[in-house]
Amino acid sequence: MSQFPEHLTDRYRRFKIRHFAPNYEQYAELAEFGQNPDVMIISCCDSRVDPETIFSGMPGELFVMRNVANLVPPFETGGRFHGVSAALEFAALNLRVKHIVVMGHAGCGGIKAALEHSAAKQTEDQFITKWMSMLSDARLNVLAKHQGASSKERQRALELEGVKTSLANLRTFPCVQALEAKGRLALHGVYFDIATGSLMVLNQQSGEFYGL
């Protein structure tokens, strides 16, 4: 039987002493009364992009859903397992969040795989290939518009388009449509640059991203 990683044990002990103990009352309150975040963030599962760190989130403040390339599938009721859809439904209808933020990032491996069609080489079952097919139309548009661009420029363009695609797919969910129409829910798109730490926000009217 494999042993639990020692470095994780050490990190947990530091958390217990440095973070949990000074905030014990807050944790006790969260345990008794539950969570009440007003923001849901849909982010990539990339280990370099942590929403709680980027937005200085404390426990109970952010409801985070992470997956490969921060994608939201369009609304559909077929199939059996819908992790993103279930999290979205819970956030919108049970937690009643006021904001949903789709956060893309630079250097996304999923986006790179989609561009290069290399995901099939990475996994026998091609889960990533099927997942990234949500960006097939966006990929073709990026390749057509950036024919003379470098691979890095094309990847950045598709990373930005991925945020827009997820926002469009969010709006196919009836609960999101209803809440947004009533002014009870706002959707946002942002893009994080790992190297510089900069964050850009999508202007959904112009389709352009601007820096904070």
C-alpha positions in Angstrom: 0.0 0.0 0.0 1.4 3.4 -1.0 2.1 5.9 1.7 0.4 9.3 1.7 2.8 11.9 0.3 4.9 13.4 3.1 5.0 16.9 1.6 1.2 17.0 1.6 1.2 16.0 5.3 3.6 18.8 6.0 1.5 21.3 4.1 -1.7 20.2 5.9 0.0 20.7 9.3 1.1 24.2 8.2 -2.5 24.9 7.1 -3.9 23.7 10.4 -1.5 25.9 12.4 -1.2 29.0 10.3 -4.6 29.3 8.6 -7.2 27.1 10.3 -6.4 27.9 13.9 -6.6 31.7 13.6 -9.9 31.4 11.6 -11.4 28.7 13.7 -14.6 30.6 14.4 -15.2 31.3 10.7 -14.8 27.6 9.9 -17.1 26.6 12.7 -19.7 29.0 11.4 -19.4 27.6 7.9 -19.7 24.1 9.2 -22.9 24.9 11.1 -24.7 27.3 8.7 -23.3 26.2 5.3 -21.8 28.2 2.5 -23.2 31.4 0.9 -20.9 32.5 -1.9 -22.2 35.0 -4.4 -19.7 34.1 -7.1 -19.2 31.0 -9.1 -15.9 30.6 -11.0 -15.4 28.1 -13.8 -11.7 27.7 -14.2 -9.2 25.3 -15.7 -7.8 22.5 -13.6 -4.3 23.7 -14.5 -2.3 23.7 -11.2 -0.8 27.1 -12.1 -4.2 28.8 -12.1 -5.9 28.8 -8.7 -9.0 31.1 -8.5 -8.9 31.3 -4.7 -5.3 32.5 -4.8 -5.9 34.9 -7.7 -9.0 36.5 -6.1 -7.7 36.2 -2.5 -10.7 34.0 -1.6 -11.4 32.9 1.9 -13.4 29.7 2.7 -17.0 30.1 1.8 -16.5 33.0 -0.6 -16.1 31.4 -4.0 -17.9 28.4 -5.5 -15.3 27.0 -7.9 -15.8 24.5 -10.7 -12.6 23.4 -12.5 -12.1 21.3 -15.6 -9.9 21.0 -18.6 -9.8 24.3 -20.4 -12.5 25.9 -18.3 -15.2 24.7 -20.7 -19.0 24.7 -20.2 -20.9 22.3 -22.4 -24.2 23.4 -24.0 -27.4 22.5 -22.3 -28.6 18.9 -23.0 -30.3 16.2 -21.0 -28.9 13.1 -22.8 -26.2 10.9 -21.3 -25.8 10.1 -17.7 -23.2 12.2 -16.0 -23.0 16.0 -16.2 -20.5 17.3 -13.7 -20.3 20.9 -15.0 -24.1 21.1 -15.5 -24.8 19.8 -12.0 -22.4 22.3 -10.4 -23.9 25.1 -12.5 -27.5 24.1 -11.6 -26.5 23.9 -7.9 -24.8 27.3 -7.9 -27.7 29.0 -9.7 -30.7 27.5 -8.1 -29.5 26.4 -4.6 -26.7 28.8 -3.7 -28.3 31.6 -5.8 -25.0 33.1 -6.8 -25.1 36.6 -8.4 -22.1 36.2 -10.7 -20.7 33.4 -12.8 -17.1 34.0 -14.0 -15.5 31.9 -16.8 -11.7 32.2 -16.4 -9.4 31.3 -19.2 -5.6 31.4 -19.0 -2.4 31.6 -21.0 -0.6 28.4 -21.9 -3.6 26.1 -21.5 -2.7 22.5 -22.3 -6.2 21.6 -23.4 -6.3 24.5 -25.8 -2.9 23.5 -27.2 -4.2 19.9 -27.7 -7.3 21.2 -29.5 -5.2 23.3 -31.8 -2.7 20.6 -32.6 -5.1 17.7 -32.5 -2.6 16.0 -30.3 -4.9 15.0 -27.5 -5.6 11.6 -29.1 -1.9 10.8 -28.6 -2.2 11.5 -24.9 -4.9 9.1 -23.9 -6.1 5.8 -25.2 -9.8 6.5 -24.5 -9.6 10.0 -26.1 -11.6 11.7 -23.3 -9.7 15.0 -23.9 -10.3 14.8 -27.6 -14.0 14.5 -27.1 -14.1 17.2 -24.4 -12.1 19.7 -26.5 -14.4 19.1 -29.5 -16.6 21.7 -28.0 -14.2 24.2 -29.5 -14.2 22.7 -33.0 -16.0 25.7 -34.6 -13.9 28.2 -32.6 -10.7 26.4 -33.7 -11.6 26.6 -37.3 -12.4 30.3 -37.0 -9.1 31.0 -35.3 -7.1 29.1 -37.9 -8.8 30.9 -40.7 -8.3 34.4 -39.1 -4.7 33.8 -38.0 -3.1 32.0 -40.9 0.1 34.0 -40.8 0.3 34.0 -37.0 2.7 32.0 -34.8 1.5 28.9 -32.9 1.6 30.9 -29.7 -0.5 33.7 -31.1 -3.1 31.2 -32.4 -3.2 29.5 -29.0 -3.8 32.7 -27.2 -6.6 33.6 -29.7 -8.3 30.2 -29.1 -7.9 30.6 -25.3 -9.8 33.9 -25.6 -12.4 32.3 -27.9 -12.8 29.4 -25.4 -14.0 31.9 -22.8 -16.6 33.3 -25.2 -17.7 29.8 -26.2 -18.3 28.9 -22.6 -20.3 32.1 -21.9 -22.4 31.3 -25.0 -23.0 27.8 -23.8 -23.9 29.0 -20.3 -26.7 31.0 -21.9 -28.3 27.8 -23.3 -29.2 26.7 -19.8 -32.9 27.6 -19.0 -32.1 28.5 -15.4 -29.3 30.9 -16.5 -31.5 32.5 -19.2 -34.3 33.1 -16.7 -32.0 34.5 -13.9 -30.0 36.7 -16.3 -33.3 38.1 -17.8 -34.5 39.0 -14.3 -31.2 40.7 -13.4 -30.5 38.2 -10.7 -27.4 36.7 -12.4 -24.5 38.3 -14.3 -22.0 36.4 -16.5 -18.4 37.5 -16.9 -15.4 36.3 -18.8 -11.8 36.9 -17.7 -8.3 35.8 -18.9 -5.3 35.3 -16.6 -1.7 35.6 -17.8 0.5 33.3 -15.7 3.8 35.0 -16.5 2.8 38.5 -15.8 -0.1 38.0 -13.3 -2.3 40.3 -15.4 -6.1 39.8 -15.6 -8.2 40.8 -18.6 -12.0 41.2 -18.6 -14.2 40.5 -21.6 -16.4 43.4 -22.8 -19.3 41.3 -24.0 -20.6 44.1 -26.2 -17.5 44.6 -28.2 -16.1 41.1 -27.8 -12.7 42.6 -26.7 -10.7 41.9 -23.5 -9.4 44.8 -21.5 -6.8 44.9 -18.7 -7.6 45.7 -15.0 
